[in-house]
Amino acid sequence: LFRSSDADLAVVLAGPLPVSLKKISLRSCKGITCVPESLGQSTSLQEIDLGYCAGLVSLPESLGECADLQMIDLSCCTGLVSSWGEAEAFPW
């Protein structure tokens, strides 16, 4: 499990994440507006917690390539606009 705060968010998202990463929590990171495409390259990723990231406006389509992804928490992501349509249409 990896957890991040606003203080180290830029450092975390700037580089590649380990491909063996199973869970990541960016919950309540006010400074996050988007998730990098590289997150979709973490092929073992099972859970992503983006809850309460009110500034989040988009998700990368590469997340749809995470075959092991079982849960993505988008609760209270009020700025999020899905490229797949309505929130319930996300492919997870």
C-alpha positions in Angstrom: 0.0 0.0 0.0 1.3 3.4 -0.9 -0.2 6.6 0.7 0.6 10.1 -0.3 -0.1 13.6 1.0 0.0 16.9 -0.8 3.6 17.5 0.3 5.0 14.6 -1.6 2.4 14.2 -4.4 4.5 15.9 -7.1 7.5 13.6 -6.4 5.4 10.5 -6.4 3.5 11.2 -9.6 6.6 12.5 -11.4 8.3 9.1 -11.6 7.3 5.6 -12.5 5.5 3.6 -9.9 6.6 0.0 -9.2 4.8 -2.5 -11.5 4.3 -4.7 -8.4 2.2 -1.9 -6.6 -1.2 -3.4 -5.5 -2.8 -0.4 -3.7 -2.4 3.3 -3.8 -4.1 6.0 -1.8 -4.1 9.6 -2.9 -7.2 10.3 -0.8 -7.8 14.0 0.1 -4.9 15.3 -2.0 -6.3 18.7 -2.8 -3.5 19.5 -5.3 -4.2 16.6 -7.7 -6.1 17.6 -10.9 -5.2 14.5 -13.0 -3.7 11.1 -12.7 -0.7 10.4 -15.0 -1.0 7.8 -17.8 1.9 5.9 -16.1 -0.5 4.8 -13.4 -2.1 2.4 -15.9 1.3 0.7 -16.4 1.2 -0.7 -12.8 -0.1 -4.0 -14.0 -0.6 -5.5 -10.5 -2.7 -2.5 -9.3 -5.8 -3.7 -7.5 -7.1 -0.7 -5.6 -6.9 3.1 -6.1 -8.3 5.5 -3.6 -8.8 9.0 -5.0 -11.7 9.8 -2.7 -12.1 13.5 -1.7 -9.7 14.7 -4.4 -12.1 17.6 -5.2 -9.7 19.1 -7.8 -9.5 15.9 -9.8 -10.9 16.6 -13.3 -9.8 13.6 -15.4 -8.6 10.0 -15.3 -6.3 8.4 -17.8 -7.7 5.9 -20.2 -4.7 3.7 -19.4 -6.5 2.7 -16.1 -8.8 0.6 -18.2 -5.7 -1.5 -19.0 -5.1 -2.5 -15.4 -6.4 -6.1 -15.6 -6.2 -6.6 -11.9 -8.0 -3.4 -10.9 -10.9 -4.3 -8.6 -11.8 -1.0 -6.9 -11.4 2.7 -7.5 -12.8 5.1 -4.9 -14.0 8.3 -6.6 -16.3 9.4 -3.8 -16.6 13.2 -3.5 -14.5 13.9 -6.6 -16.9 16.7 -7.6 -14.8 18.0 -10.5 -14.3 14.7 -12.2 -15.7 14.4 -15.7 -15.7 10.9 -17.1 -14.6 10.3 -20.7 -16.8 7.2 -20.5 -19.9 9.2 -19.8 -21.8 8.9 -16.5 -19.8 8.0 -13.3 -21.5 4.5 -13.2 -20.1 3.9 -16.7 -16.5 3.6 -15.5 -15.1 0.2 -16.6 -14.3 -1.0 -13.1 
